[in-house]
Amino acid sequence: MSGTGGGEAGAGTGTGFPRGVADSSGGGGVAPRAAAGDPASRGPGSAADPSGTDAAAGVDATAAADAGADADAAADPATAAHAAADADAGAADRAATHDVRRFWEELGLPGLVDVHTHFMPERVLEKVWAYFDALGPLTGGLAWPITYRAEELERIGTLRRFGVRAFTAMLYPHKPGMAEWLNEWAVDFARRTPDCLHTSTLFPEPGAAAYVGRALEDGARVLKAHVQVGAYDPADELLDEAWGLLADAGVPVVIHCGSGPSPGKHTGPEPIGRVLARHPRLRLVVAHMGMPEYEDFLGLAERYGELRLDTTMAFTDFSERFAPFPRRALPRLADLGDRILLGTDFPNIPYPYGHQLRALERLDLGDDWLRAVCHDNGARLFGL
Ligand SMILES: [Zn+2]
């Protein structure tokens, strides 16, 4: 979900996380069960596929032997332990990468299309991470360790190793006067990152239509809007012309408009429903499956043929604890299989990337559904 300033998780609404949500019974939700992508199943020696870890294990053994043979290291248990820990981390990384690739290879896909990944100016991203760091047991909230905290190039490299063919740079302002600056950064990021779908953003402010028009001329292929962090009404008339431009251009807008992880003043199906009533062809992609108002947003998708939903964080063990997806809605999920898109929230996720994929797999909606969601729907939408 990620945030800026107050955090995507709820500017102005506190941490927004339910207190003491450790109960994982999931009351009617999709029952969490162990998946190959679960952190718990990941340590060295527990990797899912032995063939993939042979090489990794070999490298690790060499590293461990090197550390052991080093007289200094032997004399300094802390150094030796550090080397061993590094080797363990390397093995876990390789196992995690292997798990992701095995997922799409077994489906016969050429890779993944992920419509919800966060890249933004370093300074902004650091604020987002600081926000998540502040969550956790000390604040009575939910611990949210960022799994992929690394330099930008390393994060891009991770997605490429996973086999993500196309991804986005979800950036968003939390106040006026910020969107244009973010959009300028995004133009540059897209230029130096050809596998990133050029992303732009907007905010209800004078001039929004003008800079959205420019973004489209610059080649923007997707926009991000954040109703919760921005704390604005998406039906604000200052956005009306911009929505019209986007609807005409057929350029999708990934929009966080559900009330998860905490409600905002303008979140939920009603405000965005007013936008859709005026712009029924607008290609909105409702982030997080509209969590926790899953069924309301499925209803909007059933009503508006251009509405899509992204899977970001939905169905994972993490989200099922406080916003379980209702099992009775699974048939509707199956029926909308051509308008559900893989999204992950990489890098700001508190579990390995593969867990999102395994969480989709365990819905048991079949391989055709998985192929559509994890690749084909996105490839079609973006003309890949
Ligand atoms: Zn997000």
Boltz pocket constraint, residues with backbone or C-beta under 6 A from the ligand:
constraints:
  - pocket:
      binder: B
      contacts: [[A, 1], [A, 2], [A, 8], [A, 116], [A, 118], [A, 170], [A, 312], [A, 345]]
      max_distance: 6.0
